[in-house]
Protein backbone atom coordinates (compact mmCIF):
# COMPACT_ATOMS: atom_id res chain seq x y z
CA UNK A 1 0.00 0.00 0.00
CA UNK A 2 1.30 3.42 -0.89
CA UNK A 3 1.97 5.77 1.99
CA UNK A 4 0.20 8.54 0.14
CA UNK A 5 -3.13 6.70 0.24
CA UNK A 6 -6.21 8.88 0.40
CA UNK A 7 -6.91 10.32 3.84
CA UNK A 8 -10.54 9.30 3.34
CA UNK A 9 -9.46 5.67 3.00
CA UNK A 10 -7.36 5.87 6.18
CA UNK A 11 -10.27 6.80 8.43
CA UNK A 12 -13.41 4.92 9.40
CA UNK A 13 -16.81 6.58 9.09
CA UNK A 14 -16.60 7.54 12.77
CA UNK A 15 -13.28 9.35 12.21
CA UNK A 16 -11.06 6.71 13.84
CA UNK A 17 -8.04 5.35 12.02
CA UNK A 18 -8.50 2.07 10.15
CA UNK A 19 -6.45 -0.95 11.21
CA UNK A 20 -4.75 -0.81 7.81
CA UNK A 21 -3.75 2.82 8.37
CA UNK A 22 -2.47 2.09 11.89
CA UNK A 23 -0.33 -0.78 10.59
CA UNK A 24 1.02 1.32 7.71
CA UNK A 25 2.02 4.12 10.09
CA UNK A 26 3.32 1.68 12.73
CA UNK A 27 5.63 0.07 10.20
CA UNK A 28 7.32 3.43 9.59
CA UNK A 29 8.55 3.50 13.21
CA UNK A 30 11.92 1.84 13.83
CA UNK A 31 12.16 -1.36 15.86
CA UNK A 32 13.46 -0.88 19.38
CA UNK A 33 16.38 -3.11 18.37
CA UNK A 34 16.87 -5.67 15.59
CA UNK A 35 15.95 -8.61 17.80
CA UNK A 36 12.95 -6.95 19.48
CA UNK A 37 9.35 -7.98 19.03
CA UNK A 38 7.40 -6.30 16.23
CA UNK A 39 5.05 -5.02 18.93
CA UNK A 40 7.75 -2.70 20.30
CA UNK A 41 8.85 0.36 18.34
CA UNK A 42 10.32 3.80 18.94
CA UNK A 43 8.47 7.01 18.18
CA UNK A 44 10.06 10.13 16.68
CA UNK A 45 11.27 11.16 20.17
CA UNK A 46 12.73 7.68 20.84
CA UNK A 47 9.99 6.85 23.36
CA UNK A 48 9.06 3.17 23.47
CA UNK A 49 5.65 2.26 22.04
CA UNK A 50 3.75 -1.02 22.26
CA UNK A 51 1.39 -1.91 19.39
CA UNK A 52 -1.14 -3.27 21.86
CA UNK A 53 -1.25 0.02 23.78
CA UNK A 54 -2.58 2.08 20.87
CA UNK A 55 -4.79 4.82 22.29
CA UNK A 56 -3.99 3.92 25.90
CA UNK A 57 -3.03 7.19 27.53
CA UNK A 58 -2.58 5.47 30.90
CA UNK A 59 0.24 3.26 29.62
CA UNK A 60 3.90 4.28 29.58
CA UNK A 61 4.03 2.65 26.14
CA UNK A 62 0.78 3.99 24.70
CA UNK A 63 0.76 5.73 21.35
CA UNK A 64 -1.52 7.65 19.05
CA UNK A 65 -1.34 8.82 15.48
CA UNK A 66 -0.47 12.46 15.03
CA UNK A 67 0.52 14.41 11.97
CA UNK A 68 2.79 17.27 11.05
CA UNK A 69 0.39 18.76 8.49
CA UNK A 70 -3.04 19.69 9.89
CA UNK A 71 -5.85 17.42 8.68
CA UNK A 72 -7.77 20.43 7.34
CA UNK A 73 -4.97 21.05 4.83
CA UNK A 74 -4.68 17.34 4.04
CA UNK A 75 -8.40 17.28 3.22
CA UNK A 76 -7.89 20.11 0.72
CA UNK A 77 -5.14 18.14 -1.01
CA UNK A 78 -7.08 14.88 -0.77
CA UNK A 79 -10.11 16.40 -2.48
CA UNK A 80 -7.98 17.25 -5.52
CA UNK A 81 -6.58 13.71 -5.92
WOPE-V8949 format. One record per backbone hydrogen bond with DSSP energy under -1.0 kcal/mol. CO is the residue of the C=O (numbers start at 1). NH is the residue of the N-H. Records with the same first field share a line. If there is no record, write none. Layout:
# WOPE-V8949
CO: NH ; NH
This chain:
# WOPE-V8949
2: 5
10: 18
12: 15
16: 12
18: 22
19: 23
20: 24
21: 25
22: 26
23: 27
25: 28
26: 29
30: 42
33: 36
37: 40
39: 51
40: 32
41: 49
43: 46
47: 43
49: 41
50: 53
51: 54
53: 56 ; 63
55: 57
56: 59
61: 50
63: 55
70: 74
71: 75
72: 76
73: 77
74: 78
75: 79
77: 80
